[in-house]
Amino acid sequence: MKDLSVDFNNAEKLSLKELKTLILDERDSISKNWIVKMYRENEDYSLSKSYEIYYKSKLWKECVRPLLIAYGIKSGKYEKILELYKCRCGNITSYNKLVPHHVKYPPLVRKYKYKGFDNRIKLNHPDRILFVCDKCHGQIHKEIKNREEDW
């Protein structure tokens, strides 16, 4: 497999269309297949554990994350969301402090006519991403966990 890693500064020079293509085509399929493979091959792993491992992987950190952040900055998407979200710290100084947070995970375990996973599902679609700072990202996960415990 070719090297998919990307430097943020190079990614920022691309057009929105080019960024979206890089995110949604090859990298999305590879990411989805990587997560599914982890889930299927390890009986001890739940799907959430497979996601957790993916978000600590080189594939996410060096191949997908910089593209998503460049897309968020270029499109102004993260600024609009921060206005709505009211980022608690208000201290976003560089792209390194931004975290792409998935609003909703795609249902990867749902089969499509038993011929494998539905190719229409996009894992890293920019419309499913919030861009927040690293501190607030941790806070979002704490709030989600607390809500789940209340159920």
ABEGO torsion letter per residue (X at the ends): XBBABBBAAAAAABBAAAAAAAAABAAAAAAAAAAAAAAAABAABBAAAAAAAAAABAAAAAAAAAAAAAAAAAAGAAAAAAAAAGBAAGBBABAAABBBBBABBBBAABBBGGAEBBAABBAABAAABBBBBAAAAAAAAAAAAAAAAAX
